[in-house]
């Protein structure tokens, strides 16, 4: 199973000081809660890990595997105390056969430090001896993508991860991981984000044991098994508890080649656990008949139809809409008569507030969390109604692979407004305006045509959101490279420009870092200020100190941005020597903004080698880090889907040093094409430059097992392209 695990370290900070009676009481309650937590964990160990002690040997069918998960237990339950927690407890036993397995597991990741989290690692040697490690001095992991999936939580999102070295690992060792993470649910009500438990893995799993436990008095579980996953058995227990259980027998491993949307084709269980009081503030189904509807379990269709459409949209955003329009029009008078400009600038204004967690209108704290998404929708609806615009309301899952018919709660649903050929979609990763992001392209949805929240009745119709052809999603990369004076490094200026899909997905890391700061410039909410004028009329000493602090803060900010970009480039080019500069020309997020463009300069090591009286230059390495295709990758025998169909062109232009001429060691002209993917490459000398170009088209998102072979062929060819070398001779 792809089990996304919470891995955190339990650190107890002891602070010695004189306590007041109130503080002593708080300490006693905290100690009691900790004791209950420990007892609960021990009880769970006996209850849920009954198979772990008996599973020590690798089954015959997995004897040739490098890594085997001997046992995996995922347990979810509510822990009561002064604070009510939803607890995720995971126990995993991993067998490491060879050096490759040892290398893979020699670094252990946790999702943070804190009193509500714990993590334990025990190493069991082949002779039966064991040692439980004390995890100390964790290093913060700045690159989230480098954290293996099996270390990521299925409950806690946007975590900060730390890594530890596991010492003295050897082939034949068994590692036991036990992790506990607690997510506060609040005193009265609360809900847990959707949890998906996948019954497949990057490694074979011998035994899976899953339990979800909740009290029936004030909680409800929406639960669904998808893509052939076994149904979870349901059993009532003591103290009003109900337990859902699933024991899954042997399953073959499934290779996650490119982080494909597993929910489309892998068996999995998804659920949401909610505590409620039966009032309007319920966070699962925010309708006035909550208690009855929860207990009788809505059908999927009814569930979708109750998503705030009548109960949530009652003009709650009217006052906020007036304030937003007033702010925007005050600084942009032409927006009063230009609806396109008004909507775009209002979108920027609201998005800025959401990102910075600021109040849009001054009273959002009255808007309960479950209604906030639709409150934002209502602001846009009120603006459109004020301007007498016609529009449609769209409901989608925000994931084209999931399908809106498979939702198990309104919390899975994203809303969208279609107006004047434009889309406003929320929530997505960064709130889309204008074009549909790839997250929604081609997904099934429900639509209310000519929506008006004042109507008592409305009709929801099935609807498929439009898809783009691959030529709409483009990325152009150009690398202008030259050798430095000592002929031991390569100087590189990389320019990337993109449209649509590539802007919203593939290089989002770049524009999201800088976009937050740029929004205020775009909206022009504030008049430009000469920084020197800020210090006029002040005492000279005080002004000098303020200017020094301002310059230091600005310098620190720019350094942090540069460091972030440097890490991003280094993940593509491990041989990077120095990251020098970056420059943005556009963000490409709205119909009126320019396409995304960034220019970066950096230097690279280890690509130039002395060869006789000349030099050998590996220019193909500029294409990126394409590993040689491994056997597991080639053996894939099932269909899948990519996030977006795209076209990409990368061109490397090497400036031939004065006094040298270039010779090509081999032909780099390759091409192939089918219904799924095509690729063309060329290498030639043009005047005083060498030009190496690769163009690649992925023509559709869904592919068959047979079509996958063409992607393997593309990866093979790209690995060959990264090895392309030329010789420079006098």
C-alpha positions in Angstrom: 0.0 0.0 0.0 1.2 3.5 -0.5 0.8 4.4 3.1 1.7 8.0 3.8 3.0 7.9 7.3 3.3 10.5 10.0 6.8 10.3 11.4 7.5 12.7 14.2 9.8 12.8 17.2 8.5 13.1 20.7 10.5 15.7 22.6 9.8 16.5 26.2 10.9 19.9 27.3 11.2 20.2 31.1 11.1 23.7 32.4 11.8 24.2 36.1 10.1 27.1 37.8 7.9 28.0 40.7 4.3 27.0 39.8 1.1 28.7 40.9 -1.9 26.5 41.9 -3.5 27.1 38.5 -0.2 26.1 36.7 0.1 23.0 38.9 -3.5 22.0 38.0 -2.7 22.5 34.3 0.5 20.4 34.7 -1.4 17.6 36.4 -4.0 17.5 33.7 -1.3 17.5 31.0 0.5 14.6 32.9 -2.7 12.7 33.1 -3.4 13.2 29.4 0.1 12.0 28.5 -0.4 8.9 30.7 -3.7 8.1 29.1 -2.0 8.5 25.7 0.7 6.1 26.6 -1.8 3.6 28.0 -3.9 4.0 24.8 -0.8 3.4 22.7 0.1 0.2 24.7 -3.4 -1.1 24.4 -3.4 -0.5 20.7 -0.1 -2.3 20.4 -1.7 -5.4 21.9 -4.9 -5.0 19.9 -3.7 -4.1 16.5 -0.3 -5.6 16.1 -1.2 -9.2 16.8 0.5 -10.3 13.5 3.8 -8.5 13.9 5.4 -10.9 16.3 4.7 -13.9 14.1 5.9 -12.4 10.8 9.7 -12.5 10.7 10.4 -14.5 7.5 10.2 -13.3 3.9 7.7 -15.4 1.9 9.1 -17.5 -0.9 7.6 -15.4 -3.6 9.5 -12.3 -2.4 12.8 -13.9 -1.7 14.5 -12.0 -4.5 13.2 -8.6 -3.5 15.6 -6.0 -2.1 13.0 -4.5 0.3 10.0 -6.4 1.8 7.4 -4.9 4.1 6.8 -7.8 6.5 4.0 -6.1 8.4 2.1 -2.8 8.3 -0.5 -1.6 10.7 -2.4 1.7 10.3 -4.7 2.7 13.2 -6.9 5.8 13.5 -8.9 6.7 16.7 -10.1 9.6 18.9 -8.3 10.3 22.1 -10.2 12.3 24.7 -8.8 14.6 27.3 -8.6 18.3 27.9 -8.0 18.5 24.2 -9.6 16.0 21.8 -7.2 14.5 19.3 -7.6 12.4 16.2 -4.7 10.0 16.5 -2.9 8.2 13.6 -0.7 5.4 14.7 1.5 3.5 12.2 3.7 0.5 12.8 5.8 -1.0 10.0 8.4 -3.8 9.9 10.8 -3.7 7.0 13.3 -6.4 5.9 16.5 -5.2 4.1 18.0 -7.9 2.0 21.0 -6.2 0.4 23.2 -3.1 0.3 20.7 -1.2 -2.0 18.0 -1.7 0.6 20.3 -0.5 3.4 21.2 2.6 1.4 17.5 3.3 0.8 16.6 3.1 4.5 19.7 4.5 6.0 18.1 7.9 6.2 15.0 8.2 8.4 12.5 11.1 8.0 10.2 12.6 10.6 7.5 15.2 10.1 8.6 17.4 13.0 9.1 17.7 16.7 6.3 18.2 19.2 4.5 17.0 22.2 1.6 15.5 20.2 3.9 13.4 18.0 6.2 10.5 18.7 8.5 8.2 16.7 10.4 5.1 17.6 12.9 3.0 15.6 14.2 -0.4 16.5 16.9 -2.3 14.6 16.6 -6.1 14.7 19.8 -7.9 13.7 19.9 -11.3 11.9 21.0 -13.0 15.2 17.9 -11.8 17.0 19.4 -9.0 19.0 17.7 -5.6 18.8 18.4 -2.0 19.7 16.0 0.9 20.0 17.5 4.2 18.8 17.5 7.6 20.4 16.8 10.1 17.7 18.8 13.2 18.2 20.0 16.2 16.1 17.6 15.9 13.2 18.4 18.0 10.1 15.6 20.0 8.6 14.8 18.8 5.0 14.2 21.8 2.8 13.3 19.8 -0.3 9.9 18.3 0.3 10.1 16.2 -2.9 13.1 14.3 -1.6 11.1 12.8 1.3 10.0 9.3 0.3 6.3 8.8 0.1 6.3 6.1 2.8 7.5 8.6 5.3 4.7 11.2 4.6 1.6 11.4 6.7 -1.8 10.7 5.3 -3.4 13.1 7.8 -1.0 15.9 8.6 -0.4 18.1 5.5 2.3 20.7 4.7 4.5 19.3 7.4 8.2 20.2 8.0 10.3 17.1 7.8 13.6 16.3 9.6 16.0 13.5 8.7 18.2 11.2 10.8 20.9 8.8 9.9 20.3 5.2 11.0 23.7 3.9 12.0 25.2 0.4 11.5 22.6 -1.0 9.2 23.5 -4.2 7.4 22.0 -6.5 4.8 19.6 -8.9 6.6 18.5 -6.3 9.2 14.8 -5.7 10.1 13.7 -2.2 11.0 10.6 -1.6 13.2 9.1 1.9 12.9 6.4 3.0 15.2 4.9 6.5 14.8 2.1 8.3 16.5 0.7 11.7 15.4 -2.2 13.6 17.0 -4.3 16.2 15.2 -6.4 18.4 17.5 -10.2 18.2 16.7 -11.4 21.0 18.9 -13.6 20.9 22.0 -17.0 20.7 20.2 -16.6 19.8 16.6 -13.9 18.9 14.2 -13.0 16.9 11.1 -10.0 15.1 9.7 -8.8 15.8 6.2 -9.4 13.0 3.8 -7.2 10.0 4.4 -6.5 7.5 1.6 -4.9 4.2 2.4 -3.5 2.5 -0.6 -3.3 -1.3 -0.8 -0.2 -1.2 -3.0 3.3 -0.2 -2.5 6.7 0.6 -4.0 7.7 -2.6 -2.2 5.9 -5.9 -1.7 3.8 -6.0 1.5 3.2 -9.3 3.3 0.4 -8.2 5.7 -1.7 -5.1 6.0 -3.9 -4.5 9.0 -6.1 -1.3 9.1 -8.5 -0.2 11.9 -10.5 3.0 12.3 -12.3 3.4 15.6 -14.8 6.1 16.6 -17.6 6.6 19.2 -21.0 6.5 17.6 -22.5 9.0 20.1 -21.0 12.1 18.6 -19.0 11.0 15.6 -19.5 9.7 12.1 -17.3 8.1 9.6 -17.8 8.4 5.8 -15.9 5.5 4.3 -15.6 4.0 0.9 -13.5 1.3 -0.7 -12.5 2.0 -4.3 -10.9 0.3 -7.3 -11.4 -3.2 -6.0 -10.3 -2.7 -2.4 -12.0 -5.0 0.0 -14.9 -3.6 2.0 -14.0 -2.8 5.6 -15.8 -5.0 8.2 -17.9 -3.1 10.8 -18.2 -4.1 14.4 -19.8 -2.4 17.4 -17.8 -2.6 20.6 -17.9 -1.4 24.2 -18.4 2.3 25.3 -20.3 3.1 22.1 -17.3 2.4 19.9 -17.6 1.2 16.3 -14.5 -0.3 14.6 -13.9 -0.7 10.9 -11.3 -3.3 10.1 -9.5 -4.6 7.0 -6.9 -7.3 6.8 -5.4 -7.5 3.4 -3.4 -10.5 2.2 -0.3 -10.5 -0.1 -0.3 -8.0 -2.9 2.3 -7.5 -5.6 4.3 -4.3 -5.4 3.2 -1.4 -7.7 5.9 0.9 -9.0 4.9 4.6 -8.8 6.8 5.7 -11.9 6.0 9.4 -12.0 3.7 10.0 -9.1 0.8 9.1 -11.2 -2.7 9.7 -9.8 -3.0 6.4 -7.9 -6.6 7.0 -6.9 -7.5 6.3 -10.5 -6.2 2.8 -10.8 -5.0 1.5 -7.4 -7.2 -0.2 -4.8 -7.6 2.0 -1.8 -9.9 3.0 1.1 -10.7 6.6 1.8 -12.5 8.0 4.8 -13.2 11.1 6.9 -13.9 11.0 10.6 -16.0 13.8 12.1 -17.2 14.8 15.5 -20.5 16.9 15.5 -23.1 18.3 17.8 -26.0 18.4 15.4 -25.9 22.1 14.9 -25.4 24.4 12.0 -21.6 24.6 12.7 -21.2 20.9 11.7 -18.2 20.6 9.4 -19.3 17.6 7.3 -22.7 18.6 6.0 -23.5 22.2 6.9 -27.3 22.0 6.7 -29.8 22.5 9.4 -30.9 18.8 9.5 -27.3 17.7 10.2 -27.9 15.2 12.9 -30.6 13.3 11.1 -28.7 13.3 7.8 -25.5 12.1 9.3 -27.1 9.2 11.1 -29.1 8.1 8.0 -26.0 8.5 5.7 -26.7 10.5 2.6 -26.3 9.0 -0.8 -23.5 10.5 -2.9 -25.9 12.4 -5.1 -27.8 13.9 -2.2 -24.6 14.7 -0.4 -23.3 16.7 -3.4 -26.5 18.6 -3.7 -26.5 19.8 -0.1 -23.0 21.3 -0.3 -23.8 24.8 0.9 -25.7 25.6 -2.3 -28.8 26.8 -0.5 -27.7 26.9 3.2 -24.3 28.4 2.6 -25.0 31.0 -0.2 -27.5 33.5 1.3 -25.7 36.6 0.3 -23.2 36.2 3.2 -20.5 37.7 1.0 -22.4 40.8 0.0 -20.8 43.2 2.5 -17.3 41.8 1.8 -17.9 42.2 -2.0 -18.7 45.9 -1.5 -15.5 46.4 0.4 -13.4 44.5 -2.1 -14.8 46.5 -5.0 -14.4 49.8 -3.2 -10.7 49.1 -2.4 -9.9 48.0 -6.0 -11.8 50.9 -7.7 -10.3 53.5 -5.4 -6.9 52.7 -6.8 -8.0 51.7 -10.2 -10.9 54.0 -11.3 -11.2 52.4 -14.7 -12.2 49.1 -13.1 -15.6 50.7 -12.2 -16.7 50.4 -15.9 -14.4 47.6 -17.0 -15.8 44.4 -15.6 -12.9 42.3 -16.9 -10.4 44.4 -15.0 -12.6 44.6 -11.9 -12.9 40.8 -11.7 -9.2 40.2 -12.3 -8.1 42.8 -9.7 -10.6 41.6 -7.1 -9.2 38.1 -7.7 -5.7 39.3 -6.9 -7.0 41.3 -3.9 -8.8 38.3 -2.4 -6.0 35.8 -3.2 -3.5 38.1 -1.5 -5.7 38.2 1.7 -6.1 34.4 1.7 -2.4 33.7 1.3 -1.5 36.0 4.1 -4.4 34.8 6.3 -5.8 38.3 6.5 -9.4 39.3 6.9 -11.1 40.1 3.5 -13.8 42.3 5.1 -13.1 42.5 8.8 -15.6 39.9 10.1 -14.5 36.5 8.6 -14.1 35.1 12.1 -17.9 34.7 12.1 -17.6 32.5 9.0 -17.2 28.9 10.1 -14.4 26.9 8.5 -16.8 24.6 6.6 -18.5 27.6 5.0 -15.4 29.7 4.2 -14.8 28.3 0.7 -18.4 29.1 -0.4 -18.2 32.5 1.4 -15.3 33.3 -1.0 -17.4 32.1 -3.9 -20.3 34.3 -2.8 -18.1 37.4 -2.9 -17.4 36.8 -6.6 -21.0 35.9 -7.2 -22.1 39.2 -5.5 -19.6 41.2 -7.7 -21.0 39.6 -10.8 -24.6 40.1 -9.8 -23.8 43.8 -9.0 -22.5 44.2 -12.5 -25.6 42.3 -13.9 -23.5 39.4 -15.3 -24.7 36.0 -16.3 -22.6 33.0 -15.0 -22.7 29.3 -14.2 -21.8 27.6 -10.9 -19.7 24.4 -11.2 -19.0 21.7 -8.6 -16.0 19.4 -9.2 -13.7 17.3 -7.1 -10.7 19.3 -8.3 -9.2 16.0 -9.4 -10.1 14.6 -12.8 -9.1 11.1 -11.8 -11.3 10.9 -8.7 -14.7 11.6 -10.2 -17.4 13.6 -8.4 -19.6 10.5 -8.1 -17.1 9.0 -5.7 -17.1 11.8 -3.2 -17.9 10.8 0.4 -18.3 14.3 1.8 -18.7 17.9 0.6 -15.2 18.6 1.9 -13.9 16.9 -1.3 -15.7 19.3 -3.6 -14.3 22.4 -5.2 -16.5 25.2 -6.6 -16.0 27.1 -9.9 -17.6 30.0 -11.6 -17.7 30.1 -15.4 -18.2 33.6 -16.7 -17.6 35.3 -20.0 -15.5 32.3 -21.2 -13.3 32.5 -18.0 -13.1 30.3 -15.0 -12.6 31.2 -11.4 -11.8 27.9 -9.5 -11.4 27.5 -5.7 -9.9 25.9 -3.8 -6.9 24.8 -5.7 -3.2 25.0 -4.9 -3.1 28.7 -5.7 -6.7 29.6 -6.7 -7.0 29.8 -10.5 -8.4 32.6 -12.5 -8.9 32.7 -16.3 -7.9 29.4 -17.8 -8.8 26.1 -16.1 -5.8 24.6 -14.3 -4.7 21.1 -15.3 -6.2 20.0 -11.9 -9.7 20.5 -13.4 -9.2 20.0 -17.1 -11.3 17.1 -18.4 -12.8 16.3 -14.9 -16.4 15.4 -14.5 -18.5 18.0 -12.7 -22.0 19.2 -11.8 -23.2 22.5 -13.2 -26.0 25.0 -12.3 -26.6 27.1 -15.4 -27.3 30.8 -14.9 -27.0 30.3 -11.2 -28.9 32.7 -8.9 -28.6 32.0 -5.1 -32.0 33.7 -4.5 -33.9 30.9 -6.3 -35.6 28.3 -4.2 -34.9 25.5 -6.6 -32.2 24.8 -9.1 -31.1 22.0 -11.4 -27.8 20.2 -11.2 -26.7 18.7 -14.5 -23.8 16.4 -15.4 -21.0 18.3 -17.0 -17.4 17.6 -18.2 -15.0 20.4 -17.9 -13.1 21.2 -21.1 -9.7 19.7 -21.8 -6.7 21.2 -23.6 -4.7 19.7 -26.4 -1.0 19.2 -25.7 0.0 22.1 -27.8 -1.8 24.5 -25.5 0.6 23.6 -22.6 4.1 24.6 -23.7 7.5 25.0 -22.2 10.5 26.4 -24.0 13.9 26.2 -22.4 17.0 27.8 -23.8 20.5 27.3 -22.4 23.2 29.6 -23.5 26.5 28.2 -22.3 30.2 29.0 -22.5 33.4 27.8 -20.9 35.1 30.0 -18.3 38.6 31.4 -18.6 40.2 28.4 -17.0 38.2 25.9 -19.2 37.1 24.0 -16.1 33.5 25.3 -15.5 30.5 26.0 -17.7 28.7 29.4 -17.4 25.0 29.0 -18.1 22.1 31.4 -18.7 18.9 29.5 -18.7 15.6 31.1 -20.0 12.3 29.4 -19.5 9.0 30.5 -20.8 5.7 28.7 -20.6 2.0 28.9 -21.2 -1.1 27.3 -19.5 -0.4 23.9 -18.1 3.3 24.3 -17.7 2.8 27.6 -15.9 0.2 26.2 -13.5 2.0 22.9 -12.7 5.5 22.1 -13.8 7.3 25.3 -12.7 4.9 26.4 -10.0 7.8 26.3 -7.5 9.3 29.3 -9.2 6.4 31.7 -9.5 4.8 30.8 -6.2 7.9 31.9 -4.3 7.9 35.4 -5.8 4.2 35.9 -6.8 3.0 36.7 -3.3 5.3 39.8 -3.2 4.4 40.8 -6.8 0.7 41.0 -6.3 0.6 44.4 -4.6 2.6 45.8 -7.5 0.2 44.3 -9.9 -2.9 45.6 -8.2 -1.3 49.0 -7.5 -3.2 49.2 -4.2 -0.5 51.6 -2.8 1.2 54.5 -4.4 4.9 54.1 -5.2 7.1 55.4 -2.3 10.7 56.7 -2.6 12.5 54.7 0.1 14.8 57.7 0.8 11.8 59.8 1.6 11.0 57.6 4.5 13.9 59.0 6.5 13.5 62.7 5.8 12.8 64.9 8.8 14.2 62.4 11.3 17.1 62.7 13.6 20.1 61.7 11.6 21.3 59.0 13.9 17.8 57.4 14.2 17.3 57.7 10.4 20.7 56.0 9.7 19.8 53.1 12.1 16.3 52.6 10.5 17.8 52.6 7.1 20.4 50.1 8.2 17.8 47.8 9.6 15.6 48.2 6.4 18.6 47.4 4.2 19.5 44.4 6.3 16.0 43.0 6.3 15.8 43.5 2.5 19.1 41.8 2.0 18.1 38.9 4.2 14.9 38.5 2.2 16.7 38.5 -1.1 19.3 36.0 0.2 16.5 33.6 1.3 14.9 33.8 -2.1 18.2 33.2 -3.8 18.9 30.2 -1.6 15.5 28.8 -2.4 16.1 29.1 -6.2 19.6 27.7 -5.8 18.2 24.6 -4.1 15.6 24.2 -6.9 18.3 24.3 -9.6 20.7 22.1 -7.6 17.9 19.4 -7.5 18.1 19.3 -11.3 21.9 19.8 -11.6 23.9 18.1 -8.7 27.0 19.4 -10.4 26.0 23.1 -9.8 28.9 25.3 -8.7 27.3 28.6 -8.0 23.8 30.1 -8.5 24.2 33.7 -9.4 21.0 35.6 -10.5 17.4 35.3 -11.4 14.9 37.6 -13.1 11.1 37.3 -13.7 9.3 38.8 -16.7 5.7 37.5 -16.1 3.5 35.1 -14.1 1.0 34.0 -16.6 -1.9 33.5 -14.2 -4.6 35.7 -15.6 -5.9 36.5 -19.1 -4.2 40.0 -19.0 -0.8 39.0 -17.6 2.2 38.0 -19.7 3.3 34.4 -20.0 5.5 33.0 -17.3 9.2 33.7 -17.9 12.3 33.4 -15.8 16.0 33.9 -16.6 18.7 32.4 -14.4 22.4 32.3 -14.4 24.6 29.7 -12.7 27.9 27.8 -13.2 28.4 24.0 -13.4 31.3 21.8 -12.5 32.5 18.4 -13.9 31.3 18.8 -17.5 34.6 19.8 -19.1 37.5 17.3 -19.4 41.0 17.8 -20.9 41.4 15.7 -24.1 44.8 15.9 -25.8 45.3 19.4 -27.0 41.6 20.2 -26.6 38.6 19.6 -24.4 35.6 17.2 -24.2 32.4 18.9 -23.1 29.3 16.9 -21.9 26.7 19.4 -23.1 23.8 17.0 -23.0 23.9 17.1 -19.1 22.1 20.5 -19.4 18.9 18.6 -20.2 18.6 17.6 -16.6 18.9 14.6 -14.3 17.6 11.7 -16.4 18.5 8.4 -14.8 19.0 5.2 -16.7 15.7 3.3 -16.9 15.6 0.5 -14.3 14.1 -2.9 -14.8 11.1 -2.3 -12.5 10.2 0.7 -14.6 10.3 -1.4 -17.8 8.1 -4.2 -16.3 5.1 -2.0 -15.8 2.0 -3.8 -17.1 -0.9 -1.6 -16.3 -2.5 1.5 -17.6 -2.2 5.0 -16.0 -2.7 8.7 -16.4 -0.4 11.7 -16.4 -1.4 15.1 -15.0 -1.2 17.1 -18.3 -0.6 16.7 -22.0 2.3 18.9 -23.0 4.8 20.0 -25.6 8.4 20.9 -24.5 11.4 22.2 -26.4 14.9 22.4 -24.9 17.7 24.1 -26.8 21.4 24.1 -25.7 23.6 26.7 -27.4 27.4 26.4 -26.8 29.5 29.3 -27.6 32.7 27.9 -29.3 35.8 29.6 -27.7 37.8 31.8 -29.9 40.6 29.8 -31.6 38.8 26.5 -31.3 36.6 24.4 -33.6 34.0 21.9 -32.6 33.7 18.3 -33.7 30.7 16.1 -33.0 31.6 12.7 -31.6 28.4 11.0 -32.8 25.1 11.6 -34.3 22.5 12.9 -31.9 19.7 13.1 -34.5 16.9 10.8 -33.2 13.2 10.7 -33.7 10.1 8.5 -33.0 6.4 9.1 -32.8 3.1 7.3 -31.9 -0.3 8.3 -30.6 1.0 8.9 -27.1 4.4 10.5 -27.3 6.9 11.8 -29.9 10.4 13.1 -29.7 12.9 14.7 -32.1 16.5 15.7 -31.5 19.3 17.3 -33.5 22.9 18.3 -33.0 24.7 20.7 -35.4 27.3 23.4 -35.7 25.9 26.8 -36.7 28.7 29.4 -37.2 30.6 29.8 -34.0 28.0 27.8 -31.9 27.0 24.2 -31.3 23.2 23.8 -31.1 21.6 20.7 -29.4 17.8 20.6 -29.5 15.2 18.1 -28.2 11.4 18.5 -28.8 9.0 16.3 -26.9 5.2 16.0 -27.1 3.0 14.1 -24.7 -0.2 14.0 -26.7 -2.7 12.7 -24.1 -3.0 12.0 -20.4 -4.4 8.5 -20.3 -2.2 5.7 -21.6 -2.4 1.9 -22.0 0.2 -0.6 -20.8 1.3 -0.9 -24.4 1.6 2.9 -24.9 3.7 3.0 -21.7 6.5 1.3 -23.7 6.9 4.4 -25.8 7.5 6.5 -22.6 10.2 4.0 -21.7 11.7 4.5 -25.1 11.6 8.3 -24.6 13.4 8.0 -21.3 16.0 5.7 -22.9 16.7 8.3 -25.6 16.8 11.2 -23.1 19.4 9.3 -21.0 21.4 8.9 -24.2 21.0 12.7 -24.9 22.4 13.6 -21.5 25.6 11.8 -22.4 26.1 13.7 -25.7 29.6 15.1 -25.8 31.5 17.4 -28.3 35.3 18.0 -28.6 36.8 21.4 -28.9 40.2 21.5 -30.7 42.5 24.3 -31.6 
